[in-house]
Each structure stands twice: as structure tokens, then as C-alpha cells.
Amino acid sequence: MQARTEFDRFDPMEVIALASETSQLLAAYPGDNYLVFAEDRLNPIKMTDDLPRRWIQNGPSTAFAGQPQPGEYYVFQLGVFAARQAISNVALTFGTLTGTGGKTIPASAFKCFNLGGTNYQGNAFTNTFDVANGKVRPMWIGVQVPADASGTYNGTITVQPVGGTPKTINVSLNVSGNVLADSGDSEPWRLSRLRWLDSSLGVDDGVVPPFTPIGVSGSNGSNLALLGRELTFNNLGFISSMKSNGREILNGAITFNVTRSNGSTVTWTSSSNSITKQQPGVVERQSTATGGFLSPFSLTVNSKTECDGAIAYTVALTANSTANLSNISLNIPMKLDVAKYSTGLGRYGSRAPESHQWFWDINKANNAVWLGDVDAGLHLKLLGDNDDWANVLDLKERGIPSSWGNNGNGGCNLTAQSDQYFVYAYTGARSMTAGQTLTFRFRLMVTPFKPVDTNHWNWRAGDDWPGDTIRHLHHGYPENLYINYPFLNTPELTTLVTNQRNAGKGVNLYYNGGHLSVAAPELWALKSLGSEIFNPTETLVYYQGQSYVNGVGGGYSWLQEHLGTGYVAGWQTRLGSGETDASVSTHGSCRWNNYYVQGMDWLMRNTGVDGLFLDGIGYNREVMKRVKKVMHAANPNSRINHHGGNTYDYMGYNVSTASCYMEQFPYLDNIWYGEGFDYNKGPDYWLVEISGLPYGLTGELINSGTQPNSYRGMLYGMATRWPTTQPLYAFWDQFGIQSAQMIGYWSSSCPVTTGRSDVLATVYKKNGKTLIALASWAPNQVDVTLTIDWAALGINPSTATITAPAISNFQNAAQYAPGAAIPVSAGGGCLLIVQ
């Protein structure tokens, strides 16, 4: 069989047996409904519809011999062929392997990855292993060889389908060579890292900085203190007070209302209210209540408050008798002055609307909204039955939750009233039968999540450009060739990281979820898990400037020739060698996330990488927390940078990028939003969707689509990643912007104003010296006269100077007298030093 490269070759495992050869094999085993073929890891079983000719030549297996090294996590396969009828619920029984001198490898050292493992939340699960008639399925097996093992170990594995005859495979492992202290993980071809699929690294209720342990006080632990935020819970388990930076967000208690068809609302009587779990990073509570005459309704409210400001609710409503209802609703009254800006529920970042009606749409996963100001805000997401992550395809993959959606009758309204801003999520009319329980899940997140990290002024990422302090290492580069699989070029990666470190610089490594290069040695083992890791449904693909929805199969020729079916094509990249790196789509909530977390830990500890660059995020907040924990443990100064495209206009999904990724925001360090964004939109859009500031993050501008505007960027502490930005970086350092107090135009305490809504000023204040950033949205050049609170700046106006320093690629030098008009061009701006 001819093949263009070693990677493209079909032999030996994809050379198909002739039909006559298969018939001869079956004739040789007339009494067997199924046959078993043992294979080494170097010959992964790839075909499920045909037998490889190799199996005809060798025949079914009664024995397997392997040659692991001491300490190795050794992997091999058993291929199960349903020769004459379907077989179901195949089980494996591992026997103890016995060596010379009484040494053993216990049965507990074995596991089959196809029969179950540990999910991304750290919980054990099992799988049923069935094989359809005439089909082949591999069973991937791993065994931990003791570090002190040597010589030959013999034992058995018994294969047992339900109702079938068991088959015994004699296993012989000849252990020799040097001890593999890392179980073989540094050599991907060994596949020892398949055990990472069941890693629970980072699954705990601990706290990762800057967050602090939750403070609990008050009756029944009703008061919780978080980093910069305070919560008070009432007897029904709902929040009655919510403060951020000392500012009250709510205008009253959050309520869950059940309204009968006659218009009366059920009054709840608390039955119990207590904390059920208390750990440094998590406090869980449960409250129960009854409502109505003779208690026709029961309510159980469970909440989980985390140290980052996320509060997940599960509300179970039970009808103890048949009931006709006009509505079930979640009601959140907010302070009118807090609900200043908004994003989500089918709207992009802007001023909060006077009113807005939103309805469920399975094609638009925009079932979340943020409302707030820069120093206080609240994010609400209406959830389904689980927390699987599918990004903008969330609803399309998991469906509209039946409780909230109520067959198209549910929705959510936003309304500005005379003294409050009201968020009203509702179901509409419905009936409940006796004993029926409806479960409503939602998550609240109190913003900002953390103080802005002033070290962001020193995070200057780029492709090895002058002035960079961080190397942005995308996939496709020699040190990181393959899509989301940075393990095949680790010597080159380690050299790059070492050189960067010696120059006082860091590396942000592109390593994301959602797509996986077919160069991954574990590919065939992952494919054997069916739809557990490979995404079998349509997904979004963005390639060479074009976006489209891709169905099952298809994609780059290698995928079609080798994988055939059971996959969705992902991104592909042309490498410098002329080869193409193709990928497949992976689930957002699966065991590959365990591998990913363990892999990030391995990379940081073995290559020295100190930063992570996420292009989109291919997993949910539970995995994001784990990633942050392992990164901080490996390097407390590590960073996570997130690049997000415009998910609002992208394919018409109308999903705010900031709202979409809000659940991961607590664990990011900065964002890089701009691909597909419209930088000509107004300042409210910049503040809410691009800057990150209302959430405790900082941002950067991107050169994509519309040209970035660095004048506007400086209002929010942002610059563009581009070689021409180096003079601006130099000016930052000369001024010492890292130690300045940033006071944005949005703040009522900003000591410099312009008197215009289309030309804005942000102040960077130091002792005796202040930097003013001016930026315009005016359609024409305008003259601006600054109103300056000199006392707030600590500067004497009679001796003050106002200077626009010369900054290459940014502005020419100029000087202005206090009170003088300052010309600002359309879409332009300037930086002024007042001292």
C-alpha cells in the first residue's frame, strides 16, 4: 500500500481483509459468537466495520506478550469482534500477574478506559460496552508496572459478555530496562498519559489567589463575606442583600414566585434553613418551605456560593396536589443607579435598556445577562439540567430547559422602574400534577470578581516583536506545531521558554479545548470511546476567514481516509513544512478535560511555560477553576489570557462575548477581544464588551477587521499588540503608569471632564503628576476645554503645565495652558501630562 508519508500509511491496521478471508476465519471458529484479538499499543485498532488482514494471518488471540519498563504505565488493546451476533455489556476480569521471587502486579493495577473512569468533576462513572453484529471495538487497557519490577510476570484477563462464553487471554509482561520515574509521560508514543483521562487534579473546594476563604457569620450562617463582596441570605435561601465594593446592588430580596391561575401568589413559610457544606472556597446551604392553604406546594432551595462570587441555585418546586398556574417567576430587583450598563439576552454591551423582552430560542444561547456599573454588578444565567459546555451552541446541543422554557411560553424581561431595575424570568402559564416536581437552575455572579491587576501594564504580548514582554506562541509554530497538542515539540518549546526567561520575558502558550490535532498519539484510543470525547454532532468551524457549520465527517482528506465516521472536522492549519495539521471537534465536558488539566501542569513543570493563551474557551468554569489552580501551584506568577471573537454577529447567534464567557472570567487575567468586533461602536460598548474592567479584568486591542483605536484604548488602559506600539510602551514606563491610580471617565470622582459625551477623559493620577487620556467619538474635529479638579489632583493650577509628549506612531508634541482649548480630531485623541 502506497502512502505519501509515515503518518498517511494504512498498513498494517487499515489493510482490509477480503470477504473470502473473513469467511475462512469464521469457518475456522464455528462455535464462537465473538473473537478477541490482542494488540500492542503501536498497532492501534482503527477500523470498526472491517477486519485488518493482519488478524486473518495471525488468528484470534489466546495470549498477549508485552515489554514494559519498570515504573511504566503500560498500555495495550483487546479487539472484540462480534462475529455472528451482537454482544452486550462486555466485562473484563483482571487477574494478578505473578513474577519470579513472589513479586506480583496486582489486579488493581489494571483498568480498561472503555468501561468507565472519572469525569471532569472528579466523580466515578461506568460505561456499558456493546458490540454490534459484524463490528469491531477495541478495549484499551492500562497497567501500572511497579518501579521495582523486573523479569517476566504472567497472569490472565477474562473477557465476558452478558450471556456469552468467557474467553481468557494469557498475559505475559517481560519487564526490563531503566526505571521510568514519570511512568513514561515524557514520551508520548508510550500512551502512558491515557491515565490522565481519569486525573482529578485541581478538583477540590480550595481557594486560589486572589480570592480569599469565604467568611461566614450571622444566624444560620446567613452572612457571607467574599473578596470585595458581601451577601446576606434570608430564611428561604434567597439573597436579600448583595454588596460589591461596599455598594448595595439589590433593591430588595430576590424572590421565587408561584402564581395561581386566579392571580393569587403563593406565600412561603420557611421550614428549615441551614448550611450543608462549608469549605474555604465553597458554602452550600439548603432551605425548605411550604406554601398555600393546606400546603399544596413545597419548595427546596439549594445554593452553592463560591469564593469567586458565583452563586449556583437549584430550586425544586413540588405540587402536592394538582394545580393550574398562571406563572412561575424569578424576580431580581436591582438598584436603579447600579443597573447602568448591560449585556446579554440578545443584546451587546450598551447602556441598560429602559425595557427589553427576551424569549428562548434554541439557535441562540443568549440565556444570560449582566447588569451593573464598573464597581458593582450582577450576572444571571438561566441554566438547564447540567453544566456541560457548548459555548454558543449551548442550547442547540442540550436543548431549552423544560422548566424555564415551558414549551415556548417562558422568557425574561428587563424593566427600569421609578426606583429600581427589575429582572423578571418567567415560565408563563402551566399546570402541575400531584407529586410533580419542577427544577429551576440559575447562576448569579457578583462583579467585579477581583481588583484589577496593575501588573497588566507589563503584559505586552506579541510574536517576538520589539518591546514585548510575553511571547504569544500560537499553534503552527515550530515550538507548538499541533492544534491543542503541545507535547510533540517539547524540546523546542523548552528552549524557547528558557531563552525568554533569560531575557526576562514569559510565554503564553496556545493550548485550548474544543479541537484536537489528529497528530495526538492518543487519537485512536479516544476514538474508541465513541461520542464520549469526539463530538458527534455539528459544530462551528472557522478556517481561513470563513465560518460555517460542519456536520459529521468531512474535512481534510486525512480525516476522511482514516477516521471515516464518528467525528466532526475541526480547524486545520498549513504548517511551514507544507503539511496540514487537521483536528477533530471534542466535547466541552468530558474526560479529555482531565487530560488537559494534567497536561497543563506537566507543561509548566517540564517546559517552564508560565502563561496560557485561550482562543475561545473549550470547557466550562469547573475545568477553568482546575486549570487556574494547577497553574498557580506550578507558578504563582502565571497568567491566563483569553482571546474572544465577536459571538454576537458571528453567524447571527446574538450572544454577547462578555456574557458568554462570564463564568470563566474570575480565573482569567486579561482578555484580548476584537476579532470581528466593531471598534467604531460607542464608549459603552468598549467598556462592557472589550475592556474587561467591570469584571476586574483588563484588555488589549487586536488588529482584526476594523483598525484598533489606541486613543480610545487608553481610556480603558489598553493598547494594541503590534510592533508600532513599542513607543507607547516606552512612554508608559517613562511616566510610571504602573504605579498610577486609574480613574475612568465612568466614575463620578474622575477629576477631569470634557463637558461632552462624545469626547471622554480618563485620569492616571500620581503624586504631583497626572496623565490624562482623551479620546473622541465625535464625527468631526472638536475643541475641548477641560474642567479639572486641581485639588483632587494635588496640583497648583497657577504653576501647572499641560504637555502632550511626542510619542512615535501616536502623537506629536504640543503644550497647552490650563483652560485652553485642545483640538481633538474625529476618532482621535491624545495623552496629556499635567504637573
Beta strands, then each sheet from edge to edge (+ up, - down):
strand 1: 34-40
strand 2: 63-66
strand 3: 73-82
strand 4: 91-94
strand 5: 97-98
strand 6: 104-105
strand 7: 110-112
strand 8: 116-118
strand 9: 124-126
strand 10: 136-144
strand 11: 151-160
strand 12: 167-175
strand 13: 215-217
strand 14: 223-226
strand 15: 229-233
strand 16: 239-244
strand 17: 247-248
strand 18: 255-260
strand 19: 268-279
strand 20: 282-291
strand 21: 297-306
strand 22: 310-319
strand 23: 323-335
strand 24: 341-344
strand 25: 347-351
strand 26: 355-359
strand 27: 368-372
strand 28: 377-383
strand 29: 411-416
strand 30: 420-426
strand 31: 430-432
strand 32: 437-447
strand 33: 461-462
strand 34: 470-473
strand 35: 506-510
strand 36: 515-517
strand 37: 539-543
strand 38: 546-550
strand 39: 569-574
strand 40: 580-585
strand 41: 611-615
strand 42: 639-645
strand 43: 670-675
strand 44: 698-700
strand 45: 741-743
strand 46: 752-753
strand 47: 759-766
strand 48: 769-776
strand 49: 782-784
strand 50: 787-788
strand 51: 802-804
strand 52: 814-816
strand 53: 822-824
strand 54: 829-834
sheet 1: 1+ 3- 10+ 7-
sheet 2: 2+ 12+ 11- 4+
sheet 3: 5+ 6-
sheet 4: 8+ 9-
sheet 5: 13+ 14- 15+ 16- 17+
sheet 6: 18+ 23- 30+ 29- 26+
sheet 7: 18+ 23- 31+
sheet 8: 19+ 20- 21+ 22- 32+ 28- 27+ 24- 25+
sheet 9: 33+ 34+ 35+ 41+ 42+ 43+ 44+
sheet 10: 36+ 40- 39+
sheet 11: 37+ 38-
sheet 12: 45+ 47- 48+ 54- 51+ 52-
sheet 13: 46+ 50-
sheet 14: 49+ 53-
end
